[in-house]
Amino acid sequence: MSKEKLREGHVLVEVVRGVEGNCLCIGDFDTGERVAGPKPWGGGTTIHKFQVKASDLIRLAKEYEAKQ
């Protein structure tokens, strides 16, 4: 278990470099899901991570979806 903690109401966003390119993952410090980019076969390397308010991420995703 990681010593890092998520701020309340936040999710962890990670950019992971794999052999086929970078991908974007969303989750917490224990688990996550790839949402864009190729699967990081062999685990990949996290090149950047940051916390985002889940409500902001959901709101923006819905706004962009509505533009389609």
PQR file with spaces between the fields and no chain letter, atoms N, CA, C, O and H, PARSE charges and radii, in Angstrom:
ATOM       1  N    MET     1       0.837   -1.178    0.000 -0.4000 1.5000
ATOM       2  CA   MET     1       0.000    0.000    0.000 -0.0000 2.0000
ATOM       3  C    MET     1       0.885    1.246    0.000  0.5500 1.7000
ATOM       4  O    MET     1       1.870    1.317    0.735 -0.5500 1.4000
ATOM       5  N    SER     2       0.536    2.199   -0.807 -0.4000 1.5000
ATOM       6  CA   SER     2       1.334    3.413   -0.931 -0.0000 2.0000
ATOM       7  C    SER     2       1.180    4.307    0.297  0.5500 1.7000
ATOM       8  O    SER     2       0.132    4.331    0.943 -0.5500 1.4000
ATOM       9  H    SER     2      -0.264    2.142   -1.405  0.4000 1.0000
ATOM      10  N    LYS     3       2.248    5.041    0.602 -0.4000 1.5000
ATOM      11  CA   LYS     3       2.194    6.003    1.702 -0.0000 2.0000
ATOM      12  C    LYS     3       1.516    7.293    1.260  0.5500 1.7000
ATOM      13  O    LYS     3       1.065    8.077    2.095 -0.5500 1.4000
ATOM      14  H    LYS     3       3.099    5.022    0.077  0.4000 1.0000
ATOM      15  N    GLU     4       1.442    7.519   -0.060 -0.4000 1.5000
ATOM      16  CA   GLU     4       0.781    8.719   -0.566 -0.0000 2.0000
ATOM      17  C    GLU     4      -0.724    8.574   -0.396  0.5500 1.7000
ATOM      18  O    GLU     4      -1.258    7.465   -0.424 -0.5500 1.4000
ATOM      19  H    GLU     4       1.809    6.882   -0.738  0.4000 1.0000
ATOM      20  N    LYS     5      -1.400    9.701   -0.221 -0.4000 1.5000
ATOM      21  CA   LYS     5      -2.848    9.683   -0.027 -0.0000 2.0000
ATOM      22  C    LYS     5      -3.506   10.626   -1.022  0.5500 1.7000
ATOM      23  O    LYS     5      -2.972   11.680   -1.366 -0.5500 1.4000
ATOM      24  H    LYS     5      -0.966   10.602   -0.198  0.4000 1.0000
ATOM      25  N    LEU     6      -4.689   10.210   -1.472 -0.4000 1.5000
ATOM      26  CA   LEU     6      -5.484   11.088   -2.319 -0.0000 2.0000
ATOM      27  C    LEU     6      -6.196   12.113   -1.455  0.5500 1.7000
ATOM      28  O    LEU     6      -6.679   11.802   -0.366 -0.5500 1.4000
ATOM      29  H    LEU     6      -5.123    9.354   -1.192  0.4000 1.0000
ATOM      30  N    ARG     7      -6.253   13.328   -1.953 -0.4000 1.5000
ATOM      31  CA   ARG     7      -7.075   14.322   -1.278 -0.0000 2.0000
ATOM      32  C    ARG     7      -8.536   13.914   -1.474  0.5500 1.7000
ATOM      33  O    ARG     7      -8.882   13.290   -2.477 -0.5500 1.4000
ATOM      34  H    ARG     7      -5.861   13.581   -2.837  0.4000 1.0000
ATOM      35  N    GLU     8      -9.369   14.262   -0.534 -0.4000 1.5000
ATOM      36  CA   GLU     8     -10.781   13.881   -0.594 -0.0000 2.0000
ATOM      37  C    GLU     8     -11.419   14.400   -1.878  0.5500 1.7000
ATOM      38  O    GLU     8     -11.247   15.563   -2.245 -0.5500 1.4000
ATOM      39  H    GLU     8      -9.088   14.770    0.280  0.4000 1.0000
ATOM      40  N    GLY     9     -12.162   13.517   -2.562 -0.4000 1.5000
ATOM      41  CA   GLY     9     -12.858   13.884   -3.784 -0.0000 2.0000
ATOM      42  C    GLY     9     -11.988   13.940   -5.026  0.5500 1.7000
ATOM      43  O    GLY     9     -12.444   14.397   -6.074 -0.5500 1.4000
ATOM      44  H    GLY     9     -12.302   12.572   -2.265  0.4000 1.0000
ATOM      45  N    HIS    10     -10.750   13.487   -4.935 -0.4000 1.5000
ATOM      46  CA   HIS    10      -9.814   13.534   -6.056 -0.0000 2.0000
ATOM      47  C    HIS    10      -9.541   12.133   -6.612  0.5500 1.7000
ATOM      48  O    HIS    10      -9.747   11.128   -5.931 -0.5500 1.4000
ATOM      49  H    HIS    10     -10.379   13.116   -4.084  0.4000 1.0000
ATOM      50  N    VAL    11      -9.079   12.091   -7.854 -0.4000 1.5000
ATOM      51  CA   VAL    11      -8.581   10.864   -8.468 -0.0000 2.0000
ATOM      52  C    VAL    11      -7.139   11.116   -8.903  0.5500 1.7000
ATOM      53  O    VAL    11      -6.718   12.260   -9.072 -0.5500 1.4000
ATOM      54  H    VAL    11      -8.912   12.908   -8.407  0.4000 1.0000
ATOM      55  N    LEU    12      -6.404   10.043   -9.078 -0.4000 1.5000
ATOM      56  CA   LEU    12      -5.024   10.127   -9.537 -0.0000 2.0000
ATOM      57  C    LEU    12      -5.001    9.954  -11.050  0.5500 1.7000
ATOM      58  O    LEU    12      -5.551    8.986  -11.576 -0.5500 1.4000
ATOM      59  H    LEU    12      -6.746    9.113   -8.941  0.4000 1.0000
ATOM      60  N    VAL    13      -4.371   10.883  -11.746 -0.4000 1.5000
ATOM      61  CA   VAL    13      -4.187   10.797  -13.191 -0.0000 2.0000
ATOM      62  C    VAL    13      -2.703   10.542  -13.427  0.5500 1.7000
ATOM      63  O    VAL    13      -1.849   11.256  -12.901 -0.5500 1.4000
ATOM      64  H    VAL    13      -3.924   11.669  -11.319  0.4000 1.0000
ATOM      65  N    GLU    14      -2.404    9.512  -14.227 -0.4000 1.5000
ATOM      66  CA   GLU    14      -1.010    9.165  -14.514 -0.0000 2.0000
ATOM      67  C    GLU    14      -0.783    9.084  -16.015  0.5500 1.7000
ATOM      68  O    GLU    14      -1.631    8.587  -16.755 -0.5500 1.4000
ATOM      69  H    GLU    14      -3.097    8.932  -14.654  0.4000 1.0000
ATOM      70  N    VAL    15       0.358    9.572  -16.453 -0.4000 1.5000
ATOM      71  CA   VAL    15       0.833    9.354  -17.815 -0.0000 2.0000
ATOM      72  C    VAL    15       1.881    8.257  -17.700  0.5500 1.7000
ATOM      73  O    VAL    15       2.880    8.402  -16.994 -0.5500 1.4000
ATOM      74  H    VAL    15       1.047    9.977  -15.852  0.4000 1.0000
ATOM      75  N    VAL    16       1.635    7.148  -18.412 -0.4000 1.5000
ATOM      76  CA   VAL    16       2.509    5.981  -18.315 -0.0000 2.0000
ATOM      77  C    VAL    16       3.160    5.732  -19.674  0.5500 1.7000
ATOM      78  O    VAL    16       2.477    5.685  -20.697 -0.5500 1.4000
ATOM      79  H    VAL    16       0.824    7.030  -18.985  0.4000 1.0000
ATOM      80  N    ARG    17       4.473    5.573  -19.679 -0.4000 1.5000
ATOM      81  CA   ARG    17       5.212    5.275  -20.907 -0.0000 2.0000
ATOM      82  C    ARG    17       5.390    3.769  -21.012  0.5500 1.7000
ATOM      83  O    ARG    17       5.959    3.130  -20.127 -0.5500 1.4000
ATOM      84  H    ARG    17       5.028    5.611  -18.848  0.4000 1.0000
ATOM      85  N    GLY    18       4.893    3.217  -22.112 -0.4000 1.5000
ATOM      86  CA   GLY    18       5.058    1.798  -22.383 -0.0000 2.0000
ATOM      87  C    GLY    18       5.850    1.599  -23.662  0.5500 1.7000
ATOM      88  O    GLY    18       6.271    2.570  -24.291 -0.5500 1.4000
ATOM      89  H    GLY    18       4.431    3.736  -22.831  0.4000 1.0000
ATOM      90  N    VAL    19       6.056    0.349  -24.050 -0.4000 1.5000
ATOM      91  CA   VAL    19       6.853    0.066  -25.249 -0.0000 2.0000
ATOM      92  C    VAL    19       6.177    0.560  -26.525  0.5500 1.7000
ATOM      93  O    VAL    19       6.857    0.828  -27.516 -0.5500 1.4000
ATOM      94  H    VAL    19       5.715   -0.440  -23.539  0.4000 1.0000
ATOM      95  N    GLU    20       4.843    0.684  -26.518 -0.4000 1.5000
ATOM      96  CA   GLU    20       4.115    1.132  -27.703 -0.0000 2.0000
ATOM      97  C    GLU    20       3.747    2.609  -27.659  0.5500 1.7000
ATOM      98  O    GLU    20       3.109    3.108  -28.586 -0.5500 1.4000
ATOM      99  H    GLU    20       4.290    0.466  -25.713  0.4000 1.0000
ATOM     100  N    GLY    21       4.133    3.319  -26.603 -0.4000 1.5000
ATOM     101  CA   GLY    21       3.819    4.740  -26.482 -0.0000 2.0000
ATOM     102  C    GLY    21       3.216    5.063  -25.128  0.5500 1.7000
ATOM     103  O    GLY    21       3.133    4.206  -24.248 -0.5500 1.4000
ATOM     104  H    GLY    21       4.652    2.914  -25.850  0.4000 1.0000
ATOM     105  N    ASN    22       2.799    6.304  -24.973 -0.4000 1.5000
ATOM     106  CA   ASN    22       2.242    6.767  -23.709 -0.0000 2.0000
ATOM     107  C    ASN    22       0.752    6.470  -23.609  0.5500 1.7000
ATOM     108  O    ASN    22       0.050    6.399  -24.617 -0.5500 1.4000
ATOM     109  H    ASN    22       2.866    7.000  -25.688  0.4000 1.0000
ATOM     110  N    CYS    23       0.278    6.297  -22.370 -0.4000 1.5000
ATOM     111  CA   CYS    23      -1.148    6.133  -22.129 -0.0000 2.0000
ATOM     112  C    CYS    23      -1.544    6.958  -20.913  0.5500 1.7000
ATOM     113  O    CYS    23      -0.699    7.370  -20.117 -0.5500 1.4000
ATOM     114  H    CYS    23       0.848    6.355  -21.551  0.4000 1.0000
ATOM     115  N    LEU    24      -2.840    7.188  -20.789 -0.4000 1.5000
ATOM     116  CA   LEU    24      -3.399    7.949  -19.679 -0.0000 2.0000
ATOM     117  C    LEU    24      -4.209    6.999  -18.810  0.5500 1.7000
ATOM     118  O    LEU    24      -5.067    6.270  -19.308 -0.5500 1.4000
ATOM     119  H    LEU    24      -3.526    6.854  -21.435  0.4000 1.0000
ATOM     120  N    CYS    25      -3.934    7.011  -17.515 -0.4000 1.5000
ATOM     121  CA   CYS    25      -4.632    6.142  -16.568 -0.0000 2.0000
ATOM     122  C    CYS    25      -5.255    6.994  -15.470  0.5500 1.7000
ATOM     123  O    CYS    25      -4.707    8.025  -15.081 -0.5500 1.4000
ATOM     124  H    CYS    25      -3.237    7.603  -17.111  0.4000 1.0000
ATOM     125  N    ILE    26      -6.410    6.546  -14.977 -0.4000 1.5000
ATOM     126  CA   ILE    26      -7.098    7.225  -13.881 -0.0000 2.0000
ATOM     127  C    ILE    26      -7.397    6.205  -12.807  0.5500 1.7000
ATOM     128  O    ILE    26      -7.836    5.096  -13.112 -0.5500 1.4000
ATOM     129  H    ILE    26      -6.855    5.709  -15.293  0.4000 1.0000
ATOM     130  N    GLY    27      -7.166    6.560  -11.552 -0.4000 1.5000
ATOM     131  CA   GLY    27      -7.453    5.648  -10.453 -0.0000 2.0000
ATOM     132  C    GLY    27      -7.080    6.258   -9.124  0.5500 1.7000
ATOM     133  O    GLY    27      -7.321    7.437   -8.866 -0.5500 1.4000
ATOM     134  H    GLY    27      -6.808    7.460  -11.305  0.4000 1.0000
ATOM     135  N    ASP    28      -6.480    5.420   -8.278 -0.4000 1.5000
ATOM     136  CA   ASP    28      -5.973    5.881   -6.991 -0.0000 2.0000
ATOM     137  C    ASP    28      -4.569    5.314   -6.832  0.5500 1.7000
ATOM     138  O    ASP    28      -3.983    4.860   -7.815 -0.5500 1.4000
ATOM     139  H    ASP    28      -6.284    4.462   -8.487  0.4000 1.0000
ATOM     140  N    PHE    29      -4.022    5.326   -5.644 -0.4000 1.5000
ATOM     141  CA   PHE    29      -2.654    4.847   -5.474 -0.0000 2.0000
ATOM     142  C    PHE    29      -2.562    3.320   -5.409  0.5500 1.7000
ATOM     143  O    PHE    29      -1.460    2.772   -5.391 -0.5500 1.4000
ATOM     144  H    PHE    29      -4.498    5.694   -4.845  0.4000 1.0000
ATOM     145  N    ASP    30      -3.706    2.629   -5.375 -0.4000 1.5000
ATOM     146  CA   ASP    30      -3.696    1.170   -5.317 -0.0000 2.0000
ATOM     147  C    ASP    30      -4.087    0.517   -6.634  0.5500 1.7000
ATOM     148  O    ASP    30      -3.646   -0.596   -6.917 -0.5500 1.4000
ATOM     149  H    ASP    30      -4.601    3.075   -5.391  0.4000 1.0000
ATOM     150  N    THR    31      -4.901    1.179   -7.441 -0.4000 1.5000
ATOM     151  CA   THR    31      -5.390    0.590   -8.680 -0.0000 2.0000
ATOM     152  C    THR    31      -5.736    1.700   -9.665  0.5500 1.7000
ATOM     153  O    THR    31      -5.819    2.868   -9.286 -0.5500 1.4000
ATOM     154  H    THR    31      -5.259    2.083   -7.211  0.4000 1.0000
ATOM     155  N    GLY    32      -5.937    1.339  -10.921 -0.4000 1.5000
ATOM     156  CA   GLY    32      -6.294    2.333  -11.923 -0.0000 2.0000
ATOM     157  C    GLY    32      -6.741    1.677  -13.211  0.5500 1.7000
ATOM     158  O    GLY    32      -6.598    0.467  -13.391 -0.5500 1.4000
ATOM     159  H    GLY    32      -5.870    0.390  -11.230  0.4000 1.0000
ATOM     160  N    GLU    33      -7.283    2.484  -14.103 -0.4000 1.5000
ATOM     161  CA   GLU    33      -7.764    2.014  -15.399 -0.0000 2.0000
ATOM     162  C    GLU    33      -7.154    2.877  -16.494  0.5500 1.7000
ATOM     163  O    GLU    33      -7.056    4.097  -16.361 -0.5500 1.4000
ATOM     164  H    GLU    33      -7.399    3.467  -13.957  0.4000 1.0000
ATOM     165  N    ARG    34      -6.749    2.229  -17.569 -0.4000 1.5000
ATOM     166  CA   ARG    34      -6.232    2.959  -18.737 -0.0000 2.0000
ATOM     167  C    ARG    34      -7.436    3.519  -19.489  0.5500 1.7000
ATOM     168  O    ARG    34      -8.379    2.785  -19.782 -0.5500 1.4000
ATOM     169  H    ARG    34      -6.828    1.238  -17.677  0.4000 1.0000
ATOM     170  N    VAL    35      -7.409    4.813  -19.802 -0.4000 1.5000
ATOM     171  CA   VAL    35      -8.523    5.436  -20.509 -0.0000 2.0000
ATOM     172  C    VAL    35      -8.147    5.888  -21.918  0.5500 1.7000
ATOM     173  O    VAL    35      -9.031    6.141  -22.736 -0.5500 1.4000
ATOM     174  H    VAL    35      -6.642    5.409  -19.563  0.4000 1.0000
ATOM     175  N    ALA    36      -6.864    5.994  -22.214 -0.4000 1.5000
ATOM     176  CA   ALA    36      -6.437    6.406  -23.548 -0.0000 2.0000
ATOM     177  C    ALA    36      -5.020    5.909  -23.805  0.5500 1.7000
ATOM     178  O    ALA    36      -4.202    5.796  -22.891 -0.5500 1.4000
ATOM     179  H    ALA    36      -6.145    5.788  -21.550  0.4000 1.0000
ATOM     180  N    GLY    37      -4.754    5.618  -25.075 -0.4000 1.5000
ATOM     181  CA   GLY    37      -3.413    5.200  -25.461 -0.0000 2.0000
ATOM     182  C    GLY    37      -3.233    3.696  -25.399  0.5500 1.7000
ATOM     183  O    GLY    37      -4.110    2.974  -24.924 -0.5500 1.4000
ATOM     184  H    GLY    37      -5.418    5.710  -25.817  0.4000 1.0000
ATOM     185  N    PRO    38      -2.086    3.228  -25.884 -0.5600 1.5000
ATOM     186  CA   PRO    38      -1.816    1.792  -25.922  0.2800 2.0000
ATOM     187  C    PRO    38      -1.567    1.212  -24.530  0.5500 1.7000
ATOM     188  O    PRO    38      -1.102    1.901  -23.622 -0.5500 1.4000
ATOM     189  N    LYS    39      -1.884   -0.054  -24.394 -0.4000 1.5000
ATOM     190  CA   LYS    39      -1.651   -0.741  -23.123 -0.0000 2.0000
ATOM     191  C    LYS    39      -0.150   -0.759  -22.831  0.5500 1.7000
ATOM     192  O    LYS    39       0.650   -1.081  -23.709 -0.5500 1.4000
ATOM     193  H    LYS    39      -2.262   -0.614  -25.131  0.4000 1.0000
ATOM     194  N    PRO    40       0.233   -0.411  -21.592 -0.5600 1.5000
ATOM     195  CA   PRO    40       1.660   -0.420  -21.246  0.2800 2.0000
ATOM     196  C    PRO    40       2.143   -1.833  -20.911  0.5500 1.7000
ATOM     197  O    PRO    40       2.330   -2.173  -19.743 -0.5500 1.4000
ATOM     198  N    TRP    41       2.341   -2.647  -21.944 -0.4000 1.5000
ATOM     199  CA   TRP    41       2.770   -4.035  -21.757 -0.0000 2.0000
ATOM     200  C    TRP    41       4.020   -4.088  -20.884  0.5500 1.7000
ATOM     201  O    TRP    41       4.952   -3.306  -21.071 -0.5500 1.4000
ATOM     202  H    TRP    41       2.189   -2.370  -22.892  0.4000 1.0000
ATOM     203  N    GLY    42       4.030   -5.002  -19.946 -0.4000 1.5000
ATOM     204  CA   GLY    42       5.172   -5.147  -19.051 -0.0000 2.0000
ATOM     205  C    GLY    42       5.169   -4.148  -17.910  0.5500 1.7000
ATOM     206  O    GLY    42       6.144   -4.054  -17.165 -0.5500 1.4000
ATOM     207  H    GLY    42       3.273   -5.637  -19.795  0.4000 1.0000
ATOM     208  N    GLY    43       4.084   -3.403  -17.767 -0.4000 1.5000
ATOM     209  CA   GLY    43       3.950   -2.491  -16.640 -0.0000 2.0000
ATOM     210  C    GLY    43       4.189   -1.030  -16.954  0.5500 1.7000
ATOM     211  O    GLY    43       3.528   -0.166  -16.378 -0.5500 1.4000
ATOM     212  H    GLY    43       3.292   -3.480  -18.373  0.4000 1.0000
ATOM     213  N    GLY    44       5.106   -0.731  -17.842 -0.4000 1.5000
ATOM     214  CA   GLY    44       5.378    0.658  -18.179 -0.0000 2.0000
ATOM     215  C    GLY    44       6.015    1.427  -17.033  0.5500 1.7000
ATOM     216  O    GLY    44       6.260    0.884  -15.956 -0.5500 1.4000
ATOM     217  H    GLY    44       5.643   -1.433  -18.310  0.4000 1.0000
ATOM     218  N    THR    45       6.277    2.695  -17.289 -0.4000 1.5000
ATOM     219  CA   THR    45       6.897    3.583  -16.310 -0.0000 2.0000
ATOM     220  C    THR    45       6.050    4.840  -16.184  0.5500 1.7000
ATOM     221  O    THR    45       5.743    5.486  -17.187 -0.5500 1.4000
ATOM     222  H    THR    45       6.079    3.136  -18.164  0.4000 1.0000
ATOM     223  N    THR    46       5.673    5.189  -14.971 -0.4000 1.5000
ATOM     224  CA   THR    46       4.918    6.422  -14.753 -0.0000 2.0000
ATOM     225  C    THR    46       5.861    7.600  -14.952  0.5500 1.7000
ATOM     226  O    THR    46       6.867    7.729  -14.254 -0.5500 1.4000
ATOM     227  H    THR    46       5.922    4.665  -14.157  0.4000 1.0000
ATOM     228  N    ILE    47       5.521    8.466  -15.922 -0.4000 1.5000
ATOM     229  CA   ILE    47       6.378    9.620  -16.188 -0.0000 2.0000
ATOM     230  C    ILE    47       5.813   10.902  -15.593  0.5500 1.7000
ATOM     231  O    ILE    47       6.536   11.888  -15.443 -0.5500 1.4000
ATOM     232  H    ILE    47       4.704    8.361  -16.489  0.4000 1.0000
ATOM     233  N    HIS    48       4.525   10.897  -15.254 -0.4000 1.5000
ATOM     234  CA   HIS    48       3.928   12.062  -14.598 -0.0000 2.0000
ATOM     235  C    HIS    48       2.667   11.610  -13.889  0.5500 1.7000
ATOM     236  O    HIS    48       1.925   10.773  -14.403 -0.5500 1.4000
ATOM     237  H    HIS    48       3.938   10.097  -15.376  0.4000 1.0000
ATOM     238  N    LYS    49       2.420   12.163  -12.703 -0.4000 1.5000
ATOM     239  CA   LYS    49       1.175   11.872  -11.992 -0.0000 2.0000
ATOM     240  C    LYS    49       0.740   13.099  -11.218  0.5500 1.7000
ATOM     241  O    LYS    49       1.558   13.876  -10.726 -0.5500 1.4000
ATOM     242  H    LYS    49       3.022   12.843  -12.285  0.4000 1.0000
ATOM     243  N    PHE    50      -0.577   13.253  -11.124 -0.4000 1.5000
ATOM     244  CA   PHE    50      -1.136   14.392  -10.406 -0.0000 2.0000
ATOM     245  C    PHE    50      -2.560   14.055   -9.988  0.5500 1.7000
ATOM     246  O    PHE    50      -3.171   13.122  -10.510 -0.5500 1.4000
ATOM     247  H    PHE    50      -1.242   12.621  -11.524  0.4000 1.0000
ATOM     248  N    GLN    51      -3.078   14.825   -9.042 -0.4000 1.5000
ATOM     249  CA   GLN    51      -4.435   14.615   -8.556 -0.0000 2.0000
ATOM     250  C    GLN    51      -5.369   15.655   -9.164  0.5500 1.7000
ATOM     251  O    GLN    51      -5.007   16.820   -9.331 -0.5500 1.4000
ATOM     252  H    GLN    51      -2.582   15.583   -8.618  0.4000 1.0000
ATOM     253  N    VAL    52      -6.587   15.202   -9.493 -0.4000 1.5000
ATOM     254  CA   VAL    52      -7.607   16.054  -10.091 -0.0000 2.0000
ATOM     255  C    VAL    52      -8.909   15.828   -9.331  0.5500 1.7000
ATOM     256  O    VAL    52      -9.218   14.703   -8.936 -0.5500 1.4000
ATOM     257  H    VAL    52      -6.880   14.256   -9.358  0.4000 1.0000
ATOM     258  N    LYS    53      -9.670   16.901   -9.127 -0.4000 1.5000
ATOM     259  CA   LYS    53     -10.974   16.737   -8.498 -0.0000 2.0000
ATOM     260  C    LYS    53     -11.849   15.887   -9.416  0.5500 1.7000
ATOM     261  O    LYS    53     -12.022   16.215  -10.590 -0.5500 1.4000
ATOM     262  H    LYS    53      -9.420   17.814   -9.448  0.4000 1.0000
ATOM     263  N    ALA    54     -12.393   14.808   -8.890 -0.4000 1.5000
ATOM     264  CA   ALA    54     -13.223   13.908   -9.686 -0.0000 2.0000
ATOM     265  C    ALA    54     -14.414   14.646  -10.284  0.5500 1.7000
ATOM     266  O    ALA    54     -14.772   14.405  -11.437 -0.5500 1.4000
ATOM     267  H    ALA    54     -12.253   14.542   -7.936  0.4000 1.0000
ATOM     268  N    SER    55     -15.028   15.534   -9.522 -0.4000 1.5000
ATOM     269  CA   SER    55     -16.199   16.269  -10.020 -0.0000 2.0000
ATOM     270  C    SER    55     -15.828   17.158  -11.206  0.5500 1.7000
ATOM     271  O    SER    55     -16.623   17.294  -12.137 -0.5500 1.4000
ATOM     272  H    SER    55     -14.737   15.730   -8.586  0.4000 1.0000
ATOM     273  N    ASP    56     -14.643   17.766  -11.197 -0.4000 1.5000
ATOM     274  CA   ASP    56     -14.202   18.584  -12.331 -0.0000 2.0000
ATOM     275  C    ASP    56     -13.972   17.724  -13.564  0.5500 1.7000
ATOM     276  O    ASP    56     -14.354   18.106  -14.671 -0.5500 1.4000
ATOM     277  H    ASP    56     -13.997   17.656  -10.441  0.4000 1.0000
ATOM     278  N    LEU    57     -13.357   16.577  -13.380 -0.4000 1.5000
ATOM     279  CA   LEU    57     -13.087   15.669  -14.493 -0.0000 2.0000
ATOM     280  C    LEU    57     -14.390   15.183  -15.127  0.5500 1.7000
ATOM     281  O    LEU    57     -14.515   15.146  -16.351 -0.5500 1.4000
ATOM     282  H    LEU    57     -13.047   16.267  -12.481  0.4000 1.0000
ATOM     283  N    ILE    58     -15.349   14.814  -14.297 -0.4000 1.5000
ATOM     284  CA   ILE    58     -16.651   14.350  -14.789 -0.0000 2.0000
ATOM     285  C    ILE    58     -17.380   15.474  -15.518  0.5500 1.7000
ATOM     286  O    ILE    58     -17.919   15.262  -16.604 -0.5500 1.4000
ATOM     287  H    ILE    58     -15.247   14.844  -13.303  0.4000 1.0000
ATOM     288  N    ARG    59     -17.398   16.672  -14.925 -0.4000 1.5000
ATOM     289  CA   ARG    59     -18.084   17.817  -15.532 -0.0000 2.0000
ATOM     290  C    ARG    59     -17.495   18.136  -16.905  0.5500 1.7000
ATOM     291  O    ARG    59     -18.235   18.328  -17.869 -0.5500 1.4000
ATOM     292  H    ARG    59     -16.959   16.844  -14.043  0.4000 1.0000
ATOM     293  N    LEU    60     -16.181   18.191  -16.993 -0.4000 1.5000
ATOM     294  CA   LEU    60     -15.544   18.513  -18.271 -0.0000 2.0000
ATOM     295  C    LEU    60     -15.767   17.428  -19.314  0.5500 1.7000
ATOM     296  O    LEU    60     -15.975   17.735  -20.488 -0.5500 1.4000
ATOM     297  H    LEU    60     -15.580   18.035  -16.209  0.4000 1.0000
ATOM     298  N    ALA    61     -15.726   16.168  -18.904 -0.4000 1.5000
ATOM     299  CA   ALA    61     -15.984   15.073  -19.846 -0.0000 2.0000
ATOM     300  C    ALA    61     -17.400   15.183  -20.406  0.5500 1.7000
ATOM     301  O    ALA    61     -17.613   14.976  -21.601 -0.5500 1.4000
ATOM     302  H    ALA    61     -15.556   15.919  -17.951  0.4000 1.0000
ATOM     303  N    LYS    62     -18.364   15.507  -19.554 -0.4000 1.5000
ATOM     304  CA   LYS    62     -19.756   15.657  -20.010 -0.0000 2.0000
ATOM     305  C    LYS    62     -19.901   16.853  -20.943  0.5500 1.7000
ATOM     306  O    LYS    62     -20.642   16.786  -21.924 -0.5500 1.4000
ATOM     307  H    LYS    62     -18.192   15.675  -18.584  0.4000 1.0000
ATOM     308  N    GLU    63     -19.199   17.953  -20.647 -0.4000 1.5000
ATOM     309  CA   GLU    63     -19.257   19.125  -21.522 -0.0000 2.0000
ATOM     310  C    GLU    63     -18.712   18.801  -22.907  0.5500 1.7000
ATOM     311  O    GLU    63     -19.311   19.183  -23.912 -0.5500 1.4000
ATOM     312  H    GLU    63     -18.597   18.008  -19.850  0.4000 1.0000
ATOM     313  N    TYR    64     -17.588   18.104  -22.971 -0.4000 1.5000
ATOM     314  CA   TYR    64     -17.019   17.741  -24.269 -0.0000 2.0000
ATOM     315  C    TYR    64     -17.876   16.714  -24.987  0.5500 1.7000
ATOM     316  O    TYR    64     -17.993   16.752  -26.212 -0.5500 1.4000
ATOM     317  H    TYR    64     -17.102   17.793  -22.154  0.4000 1.0000
ATOM     318  N    GLU    65     -18.475   15.798  -24.241 -0.4000 1.5000
ATOM     319  CA   GLU    65     -19.371   14.815  -24.852 -0.0000 2.0000
ATOM     320  C    GLU    65     -20.568   15.515  -25.489  0.5500 1.7000
ATOM     321  O    GLU    65     -21.002   15.131  -26.575 -0.5500 1.4000
ATOM     322  H    GLU    65     -18.379   15.767  -23.246  0.4000 1.0000
ATOM     323  N    ALA    66     -21.106   16.536  -24.826 -0.4000 1.5000
ATOM     324  CA   ALA    66     -22.272   17.259  -25.337 -0.0000 2.0000
ATOM     325  C    ALA    66     -21.957   18.013  -26.624  0.5500 1.7000
ATOM     326  O    ALA    66     -22.864   18.286  -27.411 -0.5500 1.4000
ATOM     327  H    ALA    66     -20.754   16.848  -23.944  0.4000 1.0000
ATOM     328  N    LYS    67     -20.692   18.353  -26.855 -0.4000 1.5000
ATOM     329  CA   LYS    67     -20.300   19.062  -28.074 -0.0000 2.0000
ATOM     330  C    LYS    67     -20.302   18.151  -29.296  0.5500 1.7000
ATOM     331  O    LYS    67     -20.266   18.640  -30.425 -0.5500 1.4000
ATOM     332  H    LYS    67     -19.955   18.131  -26.216  0.4000 1.0000
ATOM     333  N    GLN    68     -20.343   16.847  -29.093 -0.4000 1.5000
ATOM     334  CA   GLN    68     -20.272   15.893  -30.205 -0.0000 2.0000
ATOM     335  C    GLN    68     -21.556   15.861  -31.001  0.5500 1.7000
ATOM     336  O    GLN    68     -21.663   15.111  -31.971 -0.5500 1.4000
ATOM     337  H    GLN    68     -20.372   16.450  -28.176  0.4000 1.0000
